[in-house]
Amino acid sequence: MDQNWDDLRLFLAVAREESLSGAGKLLRLDPATLGRRMARLEKALQTVLFVKSPQGYMLTEAGSDLMQRAERAEQAMRAATAGVPVQSDQLSGQIRVGAPDGAANYLLPQVCAAIAAKNPDLDVQIIALPRVFNLSRREADMAIGVSAPTAGRLVVQKVTDYHLHLAAAESYLARHPEVTSVGDLQGHRMVGYIPDMIFDRELDYLADLGISRVALASNSVSVQVRMIQQGGGIGIAHDFSLAATQGVRRILTQAVSLKRAFYLIRHADDRRNARLAAFAEALAAGLRAETARLEAEAAQKTAPKA
């Protein structure tokens, strides 16, 4: 069978998203059109590639075999174009970045907006999810992580350190006993992650402080910050999130000061891709600058009153 790359490209999207609707959003294609293309592919191959159900499209054994072959073809396509020089100083096309929602909410919007402003033909997509991204499945072109992965064919670059402190709303502090030590936290309502949904050990901040009960919890950093801002309790907050959060200040800054890092993670097959390399360089530089700027603002704004 003389099947073209476009058929395999569409097949990979459906296989990875496990649904026509998810793949359709990714490819900007109508799900019905995509369904017809998959049916045509199955007819051409004279085999069933998917088990279709209300839960989605699951690969058959033949589908899994084709996926392995299609991924090798995808890698070959990427390798073939990796060394092609960028024809101008501007980037174009679509680039998808995966990130934990703290970075996605408070850093990436302004960083990616600045990059896009300099590159009018560039489309940037930010996937904000509190989990580790699977670049082997091409969920994103690159990802921001809070720890450096040790497995997989990946290229990992440390981008910048960032800092976190205990924080509370002025309204909460005015209504509750003064917090003068870490031990005092036991008598306060705490805000943090849902314990069984912490996707990286680096994020288990409260356990390290001996806090076992989290009264107000979310898997989202931005939701936690809003809970703190509404006077819900005391929590660990990224310094860069506090710059734009009114009525909240850091507390116990001498006793509790955490440092973590952001890593830029790319698939090893993209190492020589000039376009992705140029974007990665701009993204890393922007993240470093924006993190430093917001942390400086937060330190000045949320410093305890004399």
Disulfide bonds with the S-S distance in Angstrom:
none
